[in-house]
């Protein structure tokens, strides 16, 4: 009877150790993912903060100084190729 109990105890210890190793590797992977996601979050927050707090030149984004959009001006291109219709 003691031999049966001893083998069952060894199996439980082995399975606990395997579970421990799996959890340890999972924790390491999750820690790396958290650091990676945190870096991307900080970079995104910086980009949004810079975009919000720095206003681009209105002419650069196609607006006048009052914030109105410039009207689109379509010009007709003249082609001098033979047979071209205008």
N, C-alpha and C positions, 0 to 999 in steps of 0.2 A: 504494500500500500504506500509506503513512503516514496518509492521509486516513481510511482505515477504522479504523485503530488509534486515531486521535484521537477519532472519533465514539463508539467503544465506551468510551473512557475518560470522556468527558463523561456518558454514560448512567450509568455506575457512580457517578460523583460525584453526579449528581442523585438517584439512588435512595438513596445513603447519606445525603444531606441530608434527603430525605423521611423516611427511617427515623429519623434523628436528631430531627426535629420530632415524629414520632409518639411516640417514646420520651420526649421532653421533656414533651409534653402528658400522657402516661400517668403519668409520674413526678409531675407536679403534681397530677393527680387522686388518685393513691394517697396522696400526702402529705396532702391535704385529708381523705381518708377516715380515715387513721390518726389525725389530730388529732381528728376527730369521734368516732371509736370510743374514743379515749383519754379524752375528756371524759365520755362515757357510762359508761365503765368506772369512772372515779373517782367519779362521782355514785352509781353502784350500790354501789361499795365503801363509800362513806360511809353510804348508807342501811342497808346490812347491818350495818356497824359500830355505828351508832347503835341499831339494833334489838337487837343482841346485848348491848351493854354497858349499855343503859338498860332497866330492867325496868318495865313499866307497873304501875299500881296494880291489885292483884288484883280489886278490885270493878269496875274499868273493863272488864276482859275476862271478867267473869262467873265469877270464882273466889273462894273464901274465902282467908284468909291462909295456909293450909297448902298451897295449890295445887290443891285439889279443886274440881271444877266444881259450881256450884249445880245442884240438881235443877230440872228444868223444871216449872213450875207452870202448869197449864192451868185457866183459869177459864171457867166457862160464862157467856156473856153473856145476860142476860135481855132479851128484846125484848117490848115492849108493843104491837106492831102487831096489829091485829085479824086473826085467822085464823092467827097464828103458833103452831106446835106446839112444845112444849118436851119 
